[in-house]
Each structure stands twice: as structure tokens, then as C-alpha cells.
Amino acid sequence: MLSDISHLRAKLVHAVNEHESFTAHPVVQLSQQLDGYILEYQKALFTKGGEKR
């Protein structure tokens, strides 16, 4: 899951640089998708008692 987050983060950075805007539709979509991945990761950590794996 961490590799997915890292990959999506890289795509987001690229999109921001490409569109030169934080509010461009593709940038917002990627940001929202990344938020979802991070939320799922945090939920997984919480349910595993805080383990970082």
C-alpha cells in the first residue's frame, strides 16, 4: 500500500508541475485519490494496533 501511495504522490507532483495549478481538475482528482489511499492506510494502521507495516 505504501508503494501505491508513493506512486500516486509522484503522479500528483508531476500533475501540479504540468498544469502549474493546484486547482486544475486532474490535480484535484489525483489529490482526492491520494487522500483516499492515505485514509485507508491510516485505518489499517489503527486496526492493527498502530503497527507500521
C-alpha positions as CSV (number, residue, x, y, z in Angstrom):
1,M,0.0,0.0,0.0
2,L,2.9,2.4,0.7
3,S,4.2,1.9,-2.8
4,D,0.8,2.9,-4.2
5,I,0.8,6.0,-2.0
6,S,4.3,6.9,-3.1
7,H,3.5,6.3,-6.8
8,L,0.3,8.4,-6.6
9,R,2.2,11.2,-4.8
10,A,4.7,11.3,-7.6
11,K,1.9,11.5,-10.2
12,L,0.4,14.3,-8.2
13,V,3.6,16.3,-8.1
14,H,4.0,15.8,-11.8
15,A,0.5,16.9,-12.5
16,V,0.9,20.1,-10.4
17,N,4.1,20.9,-12.3
18,E,2.5,20.2,-15.7
19,H,-0.7,22.2,-15.0
20,E,1.0,24.9,-12.9
21,S,-2.0,24.9,-10.7
22,F,-3.3,23.2,-7.5
23,T,-6.9,23.6,-8.7
24,A,-6.7,22.1,-12.1
25,H,-9.2,19.3,-12.4
26,P,-6.6,16.4,-12.9
27,V,-4.6,17.7,-9.9
28,V,-7.7,17.8,-7.7
29,Q,-8.7,14.3,-8.8
30,L,-5.3,12.9,-8.0
31,S,-5.2,14.7,-4.7
32,Q,-8.6,13.2,-3.7
33,Q,-7.5,9.8,-4.8
34,L,-4.3,10.1,-2.7
35,D,-6.4,11.2,0.3
36,G,-8.4,8.0,0.0
37,Y,-5.3,5.9,-0.1
38,I,-3.8,7.6,2.9
39,L,-7.1,7.3,4.8
40,E,-7.2,3.6,4.1
41,Y,-3.6,3.2,5.2
42,Q,-4.3,5.0,8.4
43,K,-7.3,2.9,9.1
44,A,-5.2,-0.2,8.5
45,L,-2.6,1.0,11.0
46,F,-5.2,1.9,13.6
47,T,-6.9,-1.5,13.3
48,K,-3.6,-3.3,13.6
49,G,-2.8,-1.5,16.9
50,G,-0.5,1.0,15.4
51,E,1.9,-1.3,13.7
52,K,3.8,0.4,10.9
53,R,3.7,-2.4,8.2
